[in-house]
Amino acid sequence: MAREYDLVVRGGTIYDGEGGEAIDGDVAVKGGRIAAVGEVKGSGAEEIDARGKIVAPGFVDIHTHYDGQATWESRMQPSSWHGVTTVVMGNCGVGFAPCRPDDHDRLIKLMEGVEDIPFPVLAEGLPWNWESYPDYLDQLARRRFDVDIGSQLPHAALRVYVMGQRGVDREPATEADIARMAALAKEAMEAGAIGFGTSRTLNHRSSDGSPIATLTAGEDELTGIALGIAAAGKGVLQVVSDFQDERAEFAMLRRVVERSGRPMSFSLLQSPVRRDNYLTLLEQVEDAVAAGLKIKAQTAARPVGVLFGLELTLNPFSPYPVYKEIAKRPLAERVALLKDPQFRERLLSHPPEGRVRGRMRDWTNMHVFAGTPDYEPTPETSIATIAERTGRAPEQVALDHLVSDDGHAMIYVPVLNYADGNLEPARYMMNHKDVVPGLSDGGAHVGTICDGSFPTTLLTYWTRDRTRGPKLPLAQVIRMQARDTARAVGLYDRGVLAAGFRADLNVIDHENLTLYAPEVAYDLPAGGRRLLQRAKGYLATVVAGEVTYRDGEATGALPGRLLRGGQPAPMAAAAE
């Protein structure tokens, strides 16, 4: 006998994504859409028992870098292990289209430098069966994924495509250059781009050390591109900037939004150098929003930090000349040598000459990672404190930790969002009406950062486990990571559990939800290494009505597709 629904999730505590009180009930799915929420009497071809568990919309991660991975892999892990059902890539102005054949290596080196994805991985993995940005989207559209994927037009690729070496050298764009970039941006939006991403930070450099091509792009260039996007009638703008002069830089970005009428989001984090700059920027956002402009800030759920380890891109001893002698040896050999008293003495007696970056020597801001990771660490877990407590030199403490667990141990260095030694600035930003969670960089920084797990940090630490300050309400966190992020990039058909909306959802054992420590895998093209982080407690993740993960394990279903631009709200919801 035919069942009324494709799937029914029974008896869960339903958080609908709107931020209100949860209700106990059922969620029915038919044809990839939510068919009913509440008491569902009809049966499903498949049913999930959610009693005692929470049911939430699928999470939308609007700041990832799966631009390469999506061309060779179907599963956008680690994000899809953390309840994420939609990702948006092409952020920070880096990506691989448009691109002329002669520029392949140039864009690979840029992604290698900006996002720490090794050249051999990208050189082997990228099929390069495109040149134009619409061609790139067409190739993605032929593929199947465990999440939906939205793509943004990357400014660096666009600039190099139009200007060649002049673009790489950051020469000012001519009127003809700007007109061509605007036309290609319009074409990209019409082909299905979610938006356009750019970078204005000195932190973004090619692997050869040169700054990203977009660093000093003029207001006329940004405005021209934004007007090209506006001509298509759709598309969002995404910006990362150093905000060296917060007021002048924001005023310029505001004028771009005023001229184009397109929504914009920008990265907002507490800087260790200018600790209150986020407050100044939020004041300006509030003023712009009050004037009717659509501007959002994206912030992170925890510190943006670096992981040090013997398997990773960096460790505190990477600059030491004696360590460089063994840096390319197999891990087991290095561990054995670093345990040898004579080798350790030679290593530590020859420190690096010249200036070494502060975070490589700041033992007070290096924290041991062991067991469940602590992303709001106290001084008690720092290398400096452990050294003082045990009567050892910090270098000895760091070495002892790094060689533990057969050399797989890691050290955590909070960099951004942690200038005060706590996450109160992050809580302030996340509570702000004009801020959405983002900046996970899923798919990037494969040897230094693993922040695709941000949604699980929000669900565990911020709603349940935090002791160093106030928590956040669970309903608010779910709304922020589902509805609010979706709407920030023009996706109005998801992020809410209501009739007619996209059937993306999670069944979560919130009480026992656990974030595991990061680990290293060697599963990228060319045997490339990457950091991954898993979680326990996602009982089921559903994309377009199909269960993609059960208890954290892939089912084999790949219902995810390329999103062709923003998506309108369901007709029933739009009429309300």
C-alpha positions, 0 to 999 in steps of 0.5 A: 500500500502506498504511503502518504509521505516519503519520510516522517520524523516522529515525536521530536522536539521541533525547533522550526528555525524561526527562533520561537519556542519548540513544540513536540510533534512530527515532520512529514516530507514529500517530494523533497519539501516539508509537507506538514509539521505538528501531528502527522497521521499519515505514514511515511515510506521511511520513518525516524523515531525522534522521541527525546531528540531535537529536530532542526532545519539543516544548517547553512554555512555561507563561508566555505572554500570547497571550490576545488573539492566540489570538482572531484569529491561528492561529500563536502566533509567536514561540514556535512558531518556537522548538520550542514545541508547547504554551503556557499563557496567562492568567498574571499575572492579566491576560486578557479573561474573564470580562468585561462589555461595559462593561468591555472598555476597562478590561481592554484598558487593563490589558493595555496597561499590564501587557504593552505590547500597544497599545490599538488592536491589542486594540480592533480584534483582540478579537472580544469574542464572549464574556462568561463565562470558559467562553464564552471557552474555547468560542470558542477551542475553535472555532479551530485553532492551530500549538500546543496552548493552555492558558488560566488564569483571570485574577484581575484580570478575575475581580475586576472582573467580580464587584466592579466599580469596588470591585475596580478600586479594590482594596477588600477583597473581602466574604464574598459577593464571595469566595464568588462568585469561588470559584464562578466559579473552580470553573466555570472549572476545570470548563470547562477552565481549566488554572489561575488566575493572579494578580499582586501586583507594583507593576510591573503597572499599567494604561495609566492608571498605576493598579495592577493590581486584584489587587495587595493582594487579601487572603489570605482572597480568595486562599484562597477562590478556591483553595478554589473551584478545589479543589472542582473537583478540578483546576487550578494556581495561578500568582503573581507578587509583589514579595516585599517581605517574602520570608518573610511573603509566601511564608508566606501563599502557602504557607498558600493551598496548604496549605488548598487542596491545589492546586499553585502556581508563582511567578516567581523572578528575581534582583532588582537591589535585593535581590540574594539574595532568590532564595536566601531564597525557594528555602530556603522552597520547599525547606521547603514541598516537604519538607512535601509541598506542590506548589510550583515556582518559574519562572525565566528562561534569561537576563536579563529586559531591555528593548530600546531602539530608535527603532522601539520603545516606549522609547529613551534619548532618549524623555524629551528634550523635543526628541525628543518633538517628532519622536517620532511622525514616520516612522522615516526622518524621525527617523533623518535628523534624528538624523543632522543635527549641528544637530538633535543639538546642540539635542537633547542641549543640552536634557536632560529636567528632573526625575527620569528612571528610572535605566535610561534614564540608566545607560550602563554597563548599556546594551549595543549589539545587533549581529549574534548577540545576547549575553544575558550581555554584559560591560562591554566592550559597554556604551555607557559603555565604548565612549564611553570607548574612543572619546573620545565622550560616551555620548549620542553613542555611543547616537545613532550606534548607534540611527540605524545600520541605517536606524534598526532598531538596538537597545540591550539593558538587562538588568534582572532576573537580572543584578545580578551582571553575569553569569548565575550566579544564573540557572544556580543557579536552573535547576539547582534541583530545585524550579525550572522554566524559564518567564517568556518572556511570549510574545505580550506586551511587543511593543515592549520585550521579546522573550523567547519565544525562551527555549527556543533560548537554553537549547539554544544558549547554555546547552548549547553556547556559554557561556564565562563559566561552566559550561554545562548538560547538553543532556539536562537542558535538554530535560527542563526545557523539556519534561517538567518544564514540562508536569508543573508545570501538570498536563500529563502526556501530553506532554514525553516521547518514549515510546509513548502520549505525545502526538506533539509533537517537534522535529528540531534541528540542534543544532550549527548552531542559531542565534538571530537578533537581534530585529526589528520587524514591523507585522503586528498588528491595526490595523497594530500593531508587535511584536518578533519573533525567529526561529531557524535550525536547527529542521528540523521541529516536529511537533504531534500528529503533524503537521509544523507547521514545516520549517526555520523556515517554517510548513507550513500545518498547524494541529493545535493545539487548546485544552486543556481542563484538565490531561491525564493520563499515557498508560495505559501510562506511568501503569502503569509 
